[in-house]
């Protein structure tokens, strides 16, 4: 509803109370309604799910319509990201938030910093979703509050043209609320545990849940060793659990991202159940490493024997009890994982790779698309990659294959700063600049994200300030390095009291107390120095 429609409805409601609500100003109440568009997390989940579905269709029509996000570990960080996007680009369209399980473990656990092994409290994830949306909704209130104050000034000045202009801006206001792709890791237990946690995440506002095929109690970061995957039947049960959670809560458009770690995972916890040759369990077991049994004496106490491709095979089992996959089967297992997930309820794929290489990703996606033509990826533009070294080596290898002279470059030392201004270094930077565009066009990537960029930016900016402030620069380190830049670059936080809601609070005081309101924004407010 528009502001005037809300005003009309609330005016009628106030009048119907026969004088009991005479202290309530309908215009103020209408303003508060407009400034609080989303009442619940489920309202947010339904709204953002529809956005994601529209964006997926737009990408299917034209791969240039890919989407992006940055991982955020605090509501304020997510809020400032969206405010910045609106300031620089005028719209949040096709720009999301990512909630990283890694950052929850490292930054949001009551146990303190933890490795990415699902050891943090599972309630931390829905708690962060709720926090992110609280801050995004506050950004709406904050931005609209400035518009309403400008509207009051225009009305006081009798400027009807300005009144209409600002009213139109209020009615067409674009919310800071965008989709969050939320990491549920490996589901934090069995399928029932996954369902219960998924419900909490959806109720907090999540329209999209990312689920991985690692063993829940053996979960590792996707960029570390020791990953253990589960048979497809176990993973499908968890996909089902998440879908049931969406449907129970009325988020029919909810999006599931099925992540596979098979490219880097060489182990499985258990052998899949199989009923006949060629079924899904048999396909999973066909990748298990083992030795063919030719005689009964080849079997020792405790050995596990399966029938594989018509032969009896003694499966290789480690001292940990885990089973080993055949070397070099990772890509084939990825393709099978992805096809199976899409055919059993997943909407998007996540392939965890060891390097950012368009050709490698495209090779797998093309095979997947032979079975599922509209297969689309969510891809981790991971800070675990050394992007500079990877792309310089990719350029080096491409030039060498073309027969170009690369004798001036040492492939193993390409990270060295002496290569920054060279032709190779500049070409690698251009490949990096175009990676998302190229990968979306050639490798089916619908959504590009960086999992934990704000972890790194917080550390870097803090290091810069600490070095100067506690060194010779003293207060100048803050003034020149932070505040002066905030003022000149139009960063909203320079007026931190306003950003935290001081003006909103003043307006509410006036609503509640009338002329007796004791406001914080008077002439002695030091924030007036910033305009």
N, C-alpha and C positions, 0 to 999 in steps of 0.2 A: 504494500500500500504506500501511496505517496504521503508526504508530511501533511498536506491539507486533508487527505482522506482520513488519516489517523486523527487529525484535529477534530474533524466533523464527528467521527464516531465517539471520541472521548467527550466531546461537548455534550452530545446526546446522553451519554452514560452519566455524566455529572449532573445534568438537569433532572435525570430520572430519580436521583437520590433525594429529591424534595428538600434541598437545603443542607442536608447532612455533610455534603462534600464541598461546601462553598469555599473552604480553605484551599481546595485543590484547583490549580490552574490547568485547564485542559491543554493549553499550548505547551506548558512545561512537561506534562505527562506524555503528550504526543512526541515531543522532542526526545524524551528518554526512551520511548519505544523505538523510534527510528535509530537511535544510537545503540540499540541492543537488538540487532536483527535476528540473532540466533539464540533461541531459548535454551536448547539442550545440545549435548554432544551428538545425539542421534539426528537432530536437525542438520548439524554440520556434516555428518557422515553421508546423509542422503543427498545433500546439496553438492558436496565435493565428488561423490561417486558419479553423479550425472556429468560433472565437468570432465572427469577422467574418461568416461565412455565417449563423450563428444570428441575429446582430444585423440583418442585411439582411432575413431572413425576418420578424423581429419588426417591423421598420419597415414592410414591405409590409402587415402586418396592421393596424398602427396607427402613423400618422406621428408620434405623440407619442414614439415610441421612437427618436428620432434619436440620433446619436452625436456626440462632440466630441473635439477634441485641441488641444494647444498644441505649437508647434514648439520643439524643444530642440536646442542646439548642443553640449552636453557631457553625458556620462553622469551626472555629479553633478546637473545641473539636472533631467534626466529622473527621476532617482531621487527627489529631493526633491519633485517634482511628484506622483509617485504616493504617496509617504508622506503628503503633505498631503491628497490625495484620500481615502485610507483613514481618516485622522484625522477629517476633517470630515464625510464621507458614509458611512463604514463599508464601502464597496465600491468597486471600480474598474469596475463593470459599465458598459458603453457609453462608457468613457473611454479614449482611446488616446494615442499619441504621434505627432507628425509630425516627419519629418526633411526639412528644407528645403534644397534645393540652393543657395538664396540664402545661407543661413547657413554652409554648408560653404565656399562661395566667399569669403565675407567674413571667416570666423573660423577655418577649419580647413586652409587651404592653406599649403604650405611656401613659397609665393611671397609670403605675406603677404596682406593684404586685397585682394580682387579683385572686380570687378563680376560680376553674375550672367550670365555668358556662357560657362559650361562650360569655363573655362580652367583650373580647378583639377584636381589629380590625381584621376582617376576612382576610384582605390583609397581615397580619403578617405571616400567614401560607405559602402562596406561596413565600413570601419574604424570609422566613427561608429556604425553599427548594432550592431556587436559591442561597442563601448564602452558604449552605452546598455544593452544587455542584461546586460553584466557588472555594471553598477551596480544594475540592477533585481534581478538574482539575489542580489547582496550584500545588498540591502535585505531580501529573504526570509531570508537567513542571519542577519542582524542581529536581525530581529524574532523569529524562531524561537529565537535564542540566548537572548533574554530569557525566553521561555516555558520553555525547558528549564532555565534557572537557577531559575526559580520552581518548576518541577516538582521539582528536587533539594531545594529548601528545604521543600516540602510533604512530600516523602518523609522527610526528616530529622526533621520535626516529627511524623511519624506521622499526618498529616491526610489520611485516605483520601478524604474528600469533595473536598478541594482537589485531590488527585492526579487524581481522575477528571475534575474540571472543567477542569484545565489540559491533561490528555491529550486531551480532546475538542477544546479550542481548537487544539492542535497538529494533530490529524487533520483539522480543518475549515479550516485556515489558507488564506486567499485570497492567492494569489501577487500580487506587484507586476508580474509580467510581463504585458504587454498588447500588442495589435497595434501595430505601427509602420507607418504609411503612408510609404513611402520614395520620395523624388524621384530618378528616374534622368535628369532633364532630357529632352533629345531623344535620348538613347541613346548619346551620346559616340561617334558614328561610324556605320558602316553596320549592317545587321541582325546581322551576326556579332559586331561589337563590343558591340551591345546585349545579345545572348545571353550573351556571356562575362561582362559586368559584372552582368547579372541573376543569373547563377549565384552569383557572389561575394556579392551582396546577400542572396540566399536562404540560402546556407550560413551567413551571419552571423546569420540569424534573421528576415529580412523575409518576411512573409506577403502583403504588398500593395505593389505597385510602380506608381508614377504615371509615365506617359510622355506627352510632349507632341508636338504635330505641327509643331513648328518645324524648320527646317533645322538639322542638328546644328552645322555650323561657322559658322552665322549666328545662333545662339541669343541671344535677348535676354530680360531680365526681362519677365514678363507685363504689368507696369505701366509699361513704357517703350516708346518708339517704335522703328520699324525692324524689326519682327518679320516673318519670312519663313516661310510655311508650305510643306508638301510635298504632292504629290498623294496621294490616298487609298491608292493601291497601295503607295507607299513606307511609309506609316504602318502599314498592315495587316501588312506584312512584319515590322515591329518588334514589333507586338502578338503575331504568331505566334512570334517569337524568344523573347519573355518567357514565353509559354505553354509552349513546348518546354522552357525552363529549369526551370519549375515541375515539369513532368511528369517530366523526367529525374531530378530530385532527390526525387521521391516526394511532393511537396506538391501533391496533386491538387486541393485546394480553394483554391489560390493565387488572389489577387484582383488584377485589372488595372484601374487607373484610367486612362482615355483622356482626356487634356486637349486642348482645342482653344483656340488663341489667335486664331482667325479673326475674332472680333469686333473686335479691335484691329489685326489684321495686314492690310495693304493690298498685300502683295507675295508673289510666289512665285518660286522659283528656276528652275523648269522647267515646261514644258507637259506635261500628262498624256497618256499613251498612250491612244488611243481606237480602237476597231474599228468601231463603228457608232453612229448617232445615238441619244442617250438613255442610253448606257452610262455607267459611273461616271466614266471619263475625260472623256467629252463633257460631263457635268454640271459637272465641275470647270472645264473650259475655257470653259463658257458664262458664267462670272463674269469672265473676262479682259476688260479694257478695250481698246478698239481702234476703228479707223475702217473703215467699209465701203469696199471697193475696187470702183470702178465701171469702171475701165479699167486696162490694163497699165501705163500711164505713172504710175499712182498708187503703184507699187511702186518703192522706191529700193534701192540696194545695201545688203545686210545686213538688210533688213526680213524679219520673220517673219510668214507668212500662214497662217491656219487657216480651216477651215470652221466657222462658228458660226451655229446656227439657220438653216441652208440658205444662208447668205451667206458670201462671202469677206471676211475681216476681217484688217486689218493690226494686229497686237497691239502695244500700247504697251510699249516696252522702255526701261528707264532706262540711263544711261551705265554703271551697274554691271553691266548684263546681266540684271538682274532684271525680271520682268514685273509689270505693275500690274493689280490688280483694279478692277472698276467701283465707283465710290463708292456707299455705301449698301447694299452686298450682304453686309455682315458677318453680320447675323443669319441670312440664308438659308444662308450658308456654314457657320455654326455648326450649324444644324439638320441639314444634310446630313452634316457631319463626325460628329455625335453618333450619328445613326441608323446610319451606315456602320460606326462603331466597335463599337456594340453588336451589330450583325448579323454582325460578324467577330471575335468573341472577347473583347471588353472586357466588364467586369462593371459598372463604374461610370463616370460622366462627371465631367469637371471643365470648367466653362465660365469662362474668365477674363474678368471684366467690368470696366468702368471705374468702376463705382459700386455700392454695396450697395442695390439697389432690388428689392423683392420682386416688383413688377409686371413689371419687365423680365425677370427670371429666369423667372417663371412663364409669360410669353408664349412664350418659347423652349421650355421644358420641355413645355408643353401640345402644341406642334406635334410635338415628338419623340415624345411618348406616343401620338400618333395612329398611329405605326408600331410603337413598342415600348412597350406599356402600362405595364410595370413599370420604366421608366427611372428611375434614381436618380442624384443628384449628390453629389459631394464639392465643397464650396464654400469658397473662400478668403475668410475674413473679414479682409481684408488691412489691415495697418498703412499701406499706401500710400494708402488712402482717408482723407480727412479726415471721420471719422464724424460729428463734431459738426456741421460745416458741411453735409454731405450731408443729414442727417436734419432739420436746421432748415429747409433749403431745401425739402425734400419736404413738411414740414408747412406751410410758407408757401404753396407752390403748391397744396396740397390746400385750404387755407382760402380762398385767392383764388378757386379754381374754385367753391367752395361759396357764394361771395358774402360771406364773412366779412370784416370790416374789418381790414386788415393795414397800415394807414397808419402805425402806430407803429413798424414794423419796416423796416429797410433790408436788402433781400435780399442784397446784395453784402457786407454787413458783419455777417452773423449770427454769425460766429465771435466777435465781441466779447463780453467777459465781462459787459457790462451786460445781456445777454439771458439770463444763466444762470438767474435766478429768475423770469423772465417766464412767462406761460402757454405761449407758443410753445416756449421753451427746455425747460420741463418736459414738454410733450407730445412733443418730439423725443427727450428722454431715455427716455420710456416706449416710444416706437417702437424705439429702440435696444435697450432691455432685452428687448423681445419679438421682435426681428428673427429670432433663430434658431428660436423656436417658430413664428412666422408663416411663415417661409420653408420650414420643413420640412412644414408643413401645406399650404401653397398652391403651393409651387414645387418639390416633389420632392427637397428636400435631405436626404439620409440622414446625411451627415457634415459637421459644421461644424468648421473649424480656423482658427487664427490662425497664419500661417506663421512669423513671427519675433518673437513677443511677448517672449521671454526675452532677446533682443538689446536690446530697449528697456528692460526692467525692470532688467537689469544696469547699463545706462548711467545710468538714473535713480537707482537706489539708491546707486551709486558717487558720483554727483554730490552727492547729499545728504550722504553721509559726508565726502567731501573738503571740501565747503564748511564744515562744522562743525569737523572735526578740525584742519584747517590754519588755521582762523580762531580766533575768540575762545573757542569752546566747548572746544577741546582734547579731552581724553580723555572728557569728558562726551558729546561727539557720538557716540562709540561706545557708551558705557555706556547712555545714555538712548535713543538711536536704534536700537541693535541688541541688545545683550545683555539689557537689562532687558525688552525686548519678547519676545525669544526665551524667557526664563524664564516670563514671565506668559502667553504665548500657546502654551506647550508645544511649541516648535519643537525637534526632536530634535537639531539641530546645536549647541545650547548645550553639550552634552557631546560635543565634537567628537572626542575620542579614541575614545569608544565608537562614534560614527557611522562612524569610519574603520576600526573592527574591532579595537580594543585588547582588549575583553573576549573576543571570538572567539579572538584570538591567545592570550590567557591560558588559555582552556579547552583549546585545542590543545596548549599546552605541557604541561598536566596529562595529556592523553591520551598524549603522546609520551614525557614524562620522568617521569611519576608524581610522587612526593613531592619529587623534586629540582628541580621546575619553578621557575624564577625569574620571578615574575609582576610585571606592571606595575600591577595594580589594588589595591595595598595601601593602608595608612593614609595614606601620604604622597602619594597621587595627588590632585592638586588638583581633579580632576573630582568628587571627593566633595562639594565645596561646592554642587553643583547637585542633590543628592539622588539 
